[in-house]
């Protein structure tokens, strides 16, 4: 982090968006810790994280925009194991997007595991670029500031960030899954009425 500085933060966050298994929950708290140690400044570290994340969302957005949904799902099933993405993940993200539209981009930027995938249905549904960038930037800013501040305020105890965030991330994902299941059940019940 200190050898590559702000460029390193941007690069890591860019890669975190291209390859979902890389956790931002470790990158940005480490940046916050580095700020705490006086080796970086808070605002430039946050800006680097935001820029890396938003730029990293663009390849997925454009992939969704130019490649047929069926082809994307086939690619995900064939090669997605390398980046932990399946056709089912893409279908769920697309359904979430169709249900919530632009809000989904903002909200999903705050949910680990879904943060990267929401760019794909935004592209597949031809969401306009400006709203996509605005909602992505707002959600990303909230997430990056939170993680960086957590690393800063924990100081030398920054490894605790992962320990505390891991359960919170899992709870957020569980709530999202439960909500999605309830939505499907409600939709099926309406069909049979």
C-alpha positions as CSV (number, residue, x, y, z in Angstrom):
1,X,0.0,0.0,0.0
2,X,2.7,2.5,0.9
3,X,5.0,1.6,-2.0
4,X,2.3,2.2,-4.6
5,X,0.4,4.8,-2.7
6,X,-2.9,6.1,-4.0
7,X,-2.4,4.5,-7.4
8,X,-2.1,1.2,-5.6
9,X,-5.4,1.7,-3.9
10,X,-7.1,2.6,-7.2
11,X,-5.5,-0.4,-8.9
12,X,-6.6,-2.8,-6.1
13,X,-10.1,-1.5,-6.1
14,X,-10.3,-1.7,-9.9
15,X,-9.2,-5.3,-9.7
16,X,-11.6,-6.0,-6.8
17,X,-14.4,-5.0,-9.2
18,X,-13.1,-7.1,-12.1
19,X,-12.5,-10.2,-9.9
20,X,-15.2,-10.3,-7.2
21,X,-13.3,-12.6,-4.8
22,X,-10.8,-9.8,-4.0
23,X,-12.4,-8.2,-0.9
24,X,-12.7,-4.4,-0.6
25,X,-13.3,-5.1,3.1
26,X,-9.5,-5.6,3.4
27,X,-8.2,-3.0,0.9
28,X,-9.9,0.1,2.2
29,X,-9.5,-0.5,5.9
30,X,-5.8,-1.1,5.2
31,X,-5.7,2.3,3.5
32,X,-7.4,3.8,6.6
33,X,-4.8,2.2,8.8
34,X,-2.1,3.6,6.5
35,X,-3.7,7.1,7.0
36,X,-3.8,6.5,10.7
37,X,-0.1,5.8,10.6
38,X,0.5,9.2,8.8
39,X,1.7,7.6,5.6
40,X,-1.3,8.8,3.5
41,X,-4.0,11.4,3.6
42,X,-7.7,10.4,4.1
43,X,-9.4,12.2,1.3
44,X,-6.9,11.2,-1.5
45,X,-7.1,7.6,-0.3
46,X,-10.9,7.6,-0.4
47,X,-10.9,9.3,-3.9
48,X,-8.4,6.6,-5.1
49,X,-10.8,3.9,-3.8
50,X,-13.8,5.5,-5.5
51,X,-12.1,6.0,-8.8
52,X,-10.7,2.5,-8.9
53,X,-14.1,1.0,-8.0
54,X,-16.2,3.1,-10.5
55,X,-13.7,2.5,-13.3
56,X,-13.7,-1.2,-12.4
57,X,-17.5,-1.3,-12.8
58,X,-17.3,-0.1,-16.4
59,X,-16.0,-3.4,-18.0
60,X,-19.0,-5.3,-16.5
61,X,-21.4,-2.6,-17.6
62,X,-20.1,-2.6,-21.2
63,X,-20.1,-6.4,-21.2
64,X,-23.8,-6.4,-20.3
65,X,-24.4,-3.8,-22.9
66,X,-22.7,-5.5,-25.9
67,X,-23.1,-9.2,-25.2
68,X,-26.4,-11.1,-25.4
69,X,-27.7,-12.1,-22.0
70,X,-27.8,-15.8,-22.9
71,X,-24.1,-15.7,-24.0
72,X,-23.1,-14.0,-20.8
73,X,-24.9,-16.7,-18.8
74,X,-23.1,-19.5,-20.8
75,X,-19.8,-17.8,-20.2
76,X,-20.5,-17.5,-16.5
77,X,-21.3,-21.1,-16.2
78,X,-18.2,-22.1,-18.3
79,X,-15.6,-19.7,-16.8
80,X,-17.3,-18.0,-13.9
81,X,-15.9,-20.4,-11.3
82,X,-12.6,-18.5,-11.6
83,X,-14.2,-15.3,-10.4
84,X,-17.1,-17.0,-8.4
85,X,-19.9,-15.9,-10.8
86,X,-22.5,-18.2,-12.2
87,X,-25.5,-17.8,-14.5
88,X,-27.7,-17.9,-11.5
89,X,-25.9,-15.0,-10.0
90,X,-26.4,-13.0,-13.1
91,X,-30.1,-13.9,-13.3
92,X,-30.6,-12.8,-9.7
93,X,-28.7,-9.6,-10.2
94,X,-30.8,-8.9,-13.3
95,X,-34.1,-9.6,-11.5
96,X,-33.0,-7.3,-8.7
97,X,-32.2,-4.6,-11.2
98,X,-35.5,-5.1,-13.0
99,X,-37.4,-4.8,-9.8
100,X,-35.6,-1.7,-8.4
101,X,-34.0,-0.1,-11.5
102,X,-31.5,2.7,-10.8
103,X,-31.9,2.4,-7.0
104,X,-30.5,-1.2,-7.3
105,X,-27.2,0.2,-8.6
106,X,-26.9,2.5,-5.6
107,X,-28.0,-0.1,-3.0
108,X,-26.0,-3.0,-4.4
109,X,-22.8,-0.9,-4.2
110,X,-23.2,-1.3,-0.4
111,X,-23.7,-5.1,-0.4
112,X,-20.6,-7.3,-0.6
113,X,-20.9,-10.1,-3.1
114,X,-23.4,-8.1,-5.3
115,X,-21.4,-4.9,-5.7
116,X,-19.7,-6.0,-8.9
117,X,-22.6,-8.0,-10.4
118,X,-25.0,-5.1,-10.5
119,X,-23.0,-3.4,-13.3
120,X,-23.9,-6.3,-15.6
121,X,-27.7,-6.0,-15.5
122,X,-27.4,-2.2,-15.7
123,X,-25.6,-2.7,-19.0
124,X,-27.9,-5.5,-20.1
125,X,-30.9,-3.3,-19.5
126,X,-29.3,-0.3,-21.3
127,X,-29.3,1.9,-18.2
128,X,-28.0,5.3,-19.3
129,X,-24.3,5.9,-18.6
130,X,-24.7,9.2,-16.6
131,X,-27.2,7.8,-14.0
132,X,-25.2,4.6,-13.8
133,X,-22.1,6.5,-13.0
134,X,-23.9,8.8,-10.5
135,X,-25.6,6.0,-8.6
136,X,-22.4,3.9,-8.7
137,X,-20.4,6.8,-7.4
138,X,-22.8,7.6,-4.5
139,X,-23.0,4.0,-3.3
140,X,-19.3,3.4,-3.8
141,X,-18.5,6.6,-1.9
142,X,-20.6,5.6,1.1
143,X,-18.9,2.1,1.1
144,X,-15.4,3.3,0.7
145,X,-15.7,6.1,3.3
146,X,-17.1,3.6,5.8
147,X,-14.3,1.1,5.2
148,X,-11.5,3.6,5.2
149,X,-12.9,5.3,8.4
150,X,-13.1,1.9,10.0
151,X,-9.5,1.2,9.3
152,X,-8.5,4.7,10.5
153,X,-10.4,4.7,13.7
154,X,-9.3,1.1,14.6
155,X,-5.7,2.1,14.1
156,X,-3.4,-0.7,15.0
157,X,-6.4,-2.9,15.6
158,X,-7.4,-2.7,11.9
159,X,-7.3,-6.5,11.4
160,X,-10.5,-6.5,13.6
161,X,-12.3,-4.8,10.7
162,X,-12.5,-8.1,8.7
163,X,-13.5,-9.9,11.9
164,X,-16.4,-7.5,12.5
165,X,-17.4,-6.8,8.9
166,X,-17.5,-10.5,7.8
167,X,-20.6,-11.2,10.0
168,X,-22.2,-7.9,9.0
169,X,-21.6,-8.7,5.3
170,X,-23.1,-12.1,5.7
171,X,-26.1,-10.7,7.5
172,X,-26.6,-8.1,4.8
173,X,-26.4,-10.9,2.1
174,X,-28.7,-13.1,4.1
175,X,-31.3,-10.4,4.4
176,X,-31.0,-9.8,0.6
177,X,-31.5,-13.5,-0.1
178,X,-34.5,-13.8,2.2
179,X,-36.1,-10.7,0.7
180,X,-35.5,-12.1,-2.8
181,X,-37.1,-15.5,-1.8
182,X,-40.1,-13.7,-0.3
183,X,-40.4,-11.6,-3.5
184,X,-40.5,-14.8,-5.6
185,X,-43.0,-16.5,-3.3
186,X,-45.3,-13.4,-3.5
187,X,-44.9,-13.2,-7.3
188,X,-45.9,-16.9,-7.6
189,X,-48.8,-16.5,-5.3
190,X,-50.1,-13.7,-7.5
191,X,-49.9,-15.9,-10.6
192,X,-52.1,-18.6,-8.9
193,X,-54.7,-16.2,-7.8
